[in-house]
């Protein structure tokens, strides 16, 4: 299994805390892409799926709404905001994020 750097995990935790302060109620978070497959380069973004029922289901608009928050924490974070329905039904989400990604957060 791929080991994620503790600094990245700390930044993700900070992001989730800040989003939850804004009532996003993050349910789950997954690292996917190059960091999940241990193929990242120095210039690679950290692909991070964030699951919340507060997102509208439009990745572009949802990402824009949280832009200021994640850029203050780590400019390399690249959130992929999704709803619970998208998590369960979207082919890309299931194949790339759930099957190949690394769950780094789940509400208890």
Backbone as numpy.savetxt, mean C-alpha at the origin, in Angstrom:
# Nx Ny Nz CAx CAy CAz Cx Cy Cz
11.42 -16.36 1.95 10.58 -15.17 1.95 11.46 -13.92 1.95
11.00 -12.91 1.26 11.72 -11.65 1.16 11.61 -10.90 2.48
12.72 -10.35 2.93 12.71 -9.56 4.15 12.68 -8.08 3.77
11.71 -7.36 4.29 11.56 -5.93 4.01 12.33 -5.13 5.04
13.08 -4.15 4.58 13.88 -3.28 5.44 13.00 -2.65 6.53
13.51 -2.61 7.75 12.73 -2.09 8.88 12.39 -0.61 8.71
13.23 0.16 8.03 12.91 1.58 7.80 11.68 1.72 6.91
11.57 0.85 5.92 10.40 0.88 5.04 9.15 0.49 5.83
9.26 -0.55 6.63 8.11 -0.98 7.45 7.69 0.13 8.42
8.66 0.83 9.00 8.35 1.95 9.89 7.62 3.06 9.15
8.07 3.36 7.93 7.40 4.40 7.13 5.97 3.98 6.77
5.78 2.72 6.47 4.43 2.22 6.17 3.55 2.34 7.40
4.09 1.99 8.55 3.33 2.12 9.80 2.94 3.57 10.04
3.88 4.50 9.83 3.58 5.93 9.99 2.47 6.36 9.03
2.56 5.89 7.80 1.54 6.24 6.81 0.16 5.75 7.24
0.09 4.51 7.67 -1.20 3.95 8.10 -1.75 4.71 9.30
-0.90 5.05 10.24 -1.33 5.84 11.41 -1.91 7.18 10.96
-1.20 7.86 10.06 -1.67 9.16 9.58 -2.98 9.04 8.79
-3.09 8.02 7.96 -4.33 7.81 7.20 -5.49 7.50 8.13
-5.23 6.70 9.15 -6.29 6.36 10.10 -6.72 7.59 10.92
-5.80 8.51 11.18 -6.16 9.77 11.84 -7.13 10.57 10.99
-7.06 10.38 9.68 -7.95 11.07 8.73 -9.18 10.21 8.40
-9.41 9.19 9.22 -10.58 8.31 9.09 -10.60 7.45 7.84
-9.43 7.07 7.32 -9.40 6.15 6.19 -9.59 4.70 6.64
-9.34 4.41 7.89 -9.57 3.07 8.45 -8.97 1.98 7.55
-7.66 2.01 7.43 -6.96 1.04 6.58 -7.17 -0.36 7.15
-7.62 -1.28 6.30 -7.90 -2.65 6.71 -6.70 -3.57 6.49
-6.00 -3.39 5.36 -4.86 -4.22 5.01 -3.89 -3.41 4.18
-2.63 -3.85 4.18 -1.61 -3.24 3.33 -0.68 -4.33 2.84
-0.32 -4.24 1.56 0.57 -5.21 0.92 1.66 -4.48 0.15
2.89 -4.93 0.30 3.96 -4.50 -0.60 3.92 -5.44 -1.78
3.99 -4.89 -2.99 4.01 -5.73 -4.19 5.03 -5.16 -5.17
5.17 -5.79 -6.30 6.12 -5.31 -7.30 7.54 -5.70 -6.97
8.48 -4.82 -7.32 9.91 -5.17 -7.21 10.35 -5.43 -5.78
9.80 -4.72 -4.80 10.21 -4.97 -3.41 9.71 -6.32 -2.91
8.57 -6.75 -3.38 8.03 -8.05 -2.95 8.79 -9.20 -3.59
9.35 -8.97 -4.77 10.10 -10.03 -5.45 11.60 -9.89 -5.26
12.01 -8.93 -4.44 13.43 -8.68 -4.14 14.23 -8.33 -5.39
13.59 -7.61 -6.32 14.24 -7.15 -7.54 14.34 -5.64 -7.61
14.20 -4.97 -6.47 14.21 -3.51 -6.46 15.60 -2.97 -6.79
15.60 -1.77 -7.36 16.82 -1.02 -7.66 16.82 0.22 -6.78
17.90 0.98 -6.81 17.96 2.21 -6.02 16.84 3.18 -6.37
16.42 3.18 -7.62 15.40 4.12 -8.09 13.98 3.56 -8.02
13.82 2.35 -7.53 12.50 1.71 -7.48 11.58 2.38 -6.46
10.32 2.53 -6.85 9.30 2.97 -5.91 8.87 1.77 -5.07
8.27 2.04 -3.93 7.76 1.00 -3.05 6.26 0.89 -3.31
5.88 -0.10 -4.11 4.46 -0.30 -4.44 3.74 -0.81 -3.20
2.70 -0.10 -2.80 2.01 -0.41 -1.55 0.50 -0.36 -1.75
-0.13 -1.52 -1.73 -1.59 -1.58 -1.82 -2.17 -1.28 -0.44
-3.09 -0.34 -0.40 -3.78 0.03 0.84 -5.27 -0.24 0.65
-5.84 -1.01 1.55 -7.25 -1.40 1.44 -8.07 -0.62 2.45
-9.10 0.08 1.94 -10.00 0.84 2.81 -11.35 0.99 2.13
-12.40 0.90 2.92 -13.74 1.15 2.39 -13.99 2.64 2.19
-13.10 3.48 2.67 -13.23 4.93 2.49 -12.76 5.38 1.12
-12.02 4.52 0.40 -11.62 4.86 -0.95 -12.82 4.73 -1.87
-12.81 5.50 -2.95 -13.95 5.51 -3.88 -13.85 4.44 -4.95
-12.68 3.85 -5.12 -12.51 2.84 -6.16 -11.83 3.36 -7.41
-11.46 4.63 -7.40 -10.71 5.22 -8.51 -9.28 5.44 -8.03
-8.37 4.60 -8.51 -6.99 4.66 -8.02 -6.40 6.05 -8.17
-6.61 6.70 -9.31 -6.04 8.02 -9.54 -6.55 9.03 -8.52
-7.86 9.13 -8.35 -8.43 10.12 -7.44 -8.14 9.78 -5.98
-8.21 8.51 -5.63 -7.92 8.11 -4.25 -6.46 8.40 -3.90
-5.57 8.12 -4.83 -4.14 8.39 -4.59 -3.89 9.89 -4.46
-4.57 10.66 -5.27 -4.42 12.12 -5.21 -4.87 12.67 -3.85
-5.94 12.09 -3.29 -6.45 12.55 -2.00 -5.45 12.34 -0.86
-4.62 11.31 -0.97 -3.68 11.02 0.13 -2.25 11.43 -0.20
-2.05 12.09 -1.34 -0.72 12.46 -1.82 0.12 13.21 -0.78
-0.44 14.25 -0.20 0.32 15.05 0.77 0.79 14.23 1.96
-0.02 13.28 2.36 0.32 12.46 3.53 1.50 11.55 3.22
1.44 10.78 2.14 2.52 9.83 1.89 3.80 10.50 1.43
3.72 11.64 0.75 4.95 12.31 0.32 5.73 12.89 1.49
5.04 13.27 2.56 5.73 13.78 3.75 6.49 12.67 4.47
6.06 11.45 4.31 6.67 10.33 5.03 7.83 9.73 4.26
7.61 9.40 2.99 8.66 8.80 2.16 8.25 8.96 0.70
9.00 9.74 -0.05 8.64 10.01 -1.45 8.71 8.77 -2.32
9.36 7.72 -1.85 9.44 6.48 -2.64 8.20 5.60 -2.48
7.35 5.90 -1.50 6.11 5.15 -1.35 5.20 5.44 -2.53
4.66 4.40 -3.12 3.73 4.54 -4.24 2.44 3.78 -3.91
1.53 4.45 -3.20 0.30 3.79 -2.79 -0.58 3.37 -3.96
-1.24 2.26 -3.78 -2.22 1.72 -4.73 -3.49 1.53 -3.92
-4.30 2.60 -3.78 -5.49 2.51 -2.93 -6.59 1.67 -3.57
-7.14 0.75 -2.80 -8.21 -0.12 -3.30 -9.27 -0.33 -2.22
-10.45 -0.70 -2.68 -11.54 -1.03 -1.76 -11.49 -2.52 -1.45
-12.25 -2.93 -0.46 -12.33 -4.35 -0.12 -12.91 -5.14 -1.29
-13.88 -4.57 -1.99 -14.45 -5.24 -3.16 -13.39 -5.47 -4.23
-12.56 -4.46 -4.50 -11.49 -4.61 -5.48 -10.49 -5.67 -5.02
-10.22 -5.72 -3.73 -9.30 -6.72 -3.20 -9.80 -8.12 -3.51
-11.08 -8.32 -3.40 -11.67 -9.65 -3.59 -12.03 -9.99 -5.02
-12.22 -8.98 -5.87 -12.75 -9.26 -7.21 -11.83 -8.89 -8.37
-10.91 -7.97 -8.19 -10.08 -7.50 -9.30 -8.98 -8.50 -9.62
-8.86 -8.88 -10.90 -7.88 -9.89 -11.31 -6.45 -9.45 -11.00
-6.08 -8.21 -11.35 -4.72 -7.73 -11.09 -4.41 -7.77 -9.60
-5.36 -7.31 -8.82 -5.15 -7.29 -7.37 -4.91 -8.70 -6.85
-5.74 -9.64 -7.29 -5.60 -11.02 -6.80 -4.28 -11.63 -7.26
-3.92 -11.46 -8.52 -2.73 -12.15 -9.03 -1.43 -11.49 -8.61
-1.38 -10.18 -8.63 -0.12 -9.49 -8.33 0.04 -9.11 -6.86
-1.02 -8.65 -6.26 -0.91 -8.13 -4.90 -1.10 -9.23 -3.86
-2.17 -9.97 -3.95 -2.42 -11.00 -2.93 -1.49 -12.20 -3.12
-1.38 -12.71 -4.34 -0.59 -13.92 -4.57 0.91 -13.70 -4.53
1.38 -12.55 -5.02 2.82 -12.31 -5.10 3.31 -11.27 -4.11
2.39 -10.54 -3.50 2.77 -9.48 -2.58 3.03 -9.99 -1.17
3.42 -9.06 -0.32 3.71 -9.36 1.08 2.78 -8.53 1.95
1.94 -9.21 2.73 1.04 -8.48 3.64 1.88 -7.90 4.77
1.80 -6.58 4.93 2.58 -5.91 5.97 1.68 -5.30 7.04
0.36 -5.36 6.83 -0.56 -4.83 7.83 -1.93 -5.47 7.63
-2.57 -5.76 8.73 -3.95 -6.22 8.70 -4.60 -5.82 10.01
-5.78 -5.23 9.92 -6.48 -4.83 11.13 -6.80 -6.09 11.93
-6.72 -5.97 13.21 -6.91 -7.14 14.07 -8.37 -7.48 14.24
